Amino acid sequence: MAPFARQEMEEAFAHYQAEAKKAGKSGDWTGWGACFTEDAEYYEHHFGKMKGRQVIVDWITETMKQFPNDCMTEFPVDWYMVDEERGWIMMSVINRMDDPGDGTNHEEYNWTLLHYAGNGLFSYEEDMYNPAEFGTMISGWLKAKKAASAG
């Protein structure tokens, strides 16, 4: 028997997504951080490993208020899988930039792995992606933004 019911994991995941959506728009990542256990671990392949809810919230708050990250405000989930036997959720997240002013879409994907700990909380997140692909996407977005402002 699985340690957690799929429905419980799905509800926690839906809440996590809703909090990410709010945080992307507001810049306040506190509610998103509250989706993690106090001793959660976070492995972000570009920024490294972190431990503790407050450390994670402080890091993402600071990171996402810096340009151009502050213009990446939407993180819709393209697809996901739930492994209720092991407590894992794997997803493909779209990291979408704001409209540069010309109506074009600039986004890049990453895979995120979450481990469910119960009580609506996650104890682990790992974000996997190629930073070079993000760099290419950001360069295209900056060019489009410059062209739109000059036009």
GITALIN-V247285 format. One record per pair of residues at least 12 apart in sequence whose ideal C-beta (glycine too) atoms are under 6 Angstrom apart, sorted by sequence separation. I is the first residue (numbers start at 0). J is the second residue. D is the distance in whole Angstrom. If there is no record, write none. Layout:
<<I	J	D> <I	J	D>>
This chain:
<<18	30	4> <19	31	5> <18	31	4> <39	52	6> <78	91	5> <93	106	5> <94	107	5> <112	125	5> <41	55	5> <76	90	5> <77	91	4> <37	52	5> <93	108	6> <111	126	5> <18	34	6> <76	92	6> <77	93	5> <35	52	5> <91	108	6> <92	109	5> <109	126	5> <110	127	5> <74	92	5> <75	93	5> <15	34	5> <91	110	6> <92	111	5> <109	128	4> <32	52	6> <90	111	5> <73	95	4> <32	55	6> <71	94	6> <89	112	5> <32	56	4> <71	96	5> <72	97	6> <88	113	4> <107	132	5> <70	96	5> <107	133	5> <70	97	5> <87	114	6> <28	56	6> <86	114	6> <86	115	4> <107	136	4> <28	59	5> <105	136	6> <28	60	5> <105	139	6> <105	140	4> <103	143	5> <99	140	6> <101	143	6> <96	140	5> <99	143	4> <99	144	4> <101	147	4> <100	147	3> <24	72	6> <99	147	5> <23	72	4> <23	73	6> <23	74	6> <19	74	5> <67	137	6> <8	81	6> <8	83	6> <5	81	6> <12	88	6> <5	83	4> <36	116	5> <1	83	4> <1	84	5> <39	122	5> <40	123	5> <41	124	5> <42	125	4> <43	126	5> <44	127	6> <36	120	5> <45	130	5> <35	121	5> <36	122	5> <34	121	6> <8	115	5> <11	119	5> <3	115	6>>
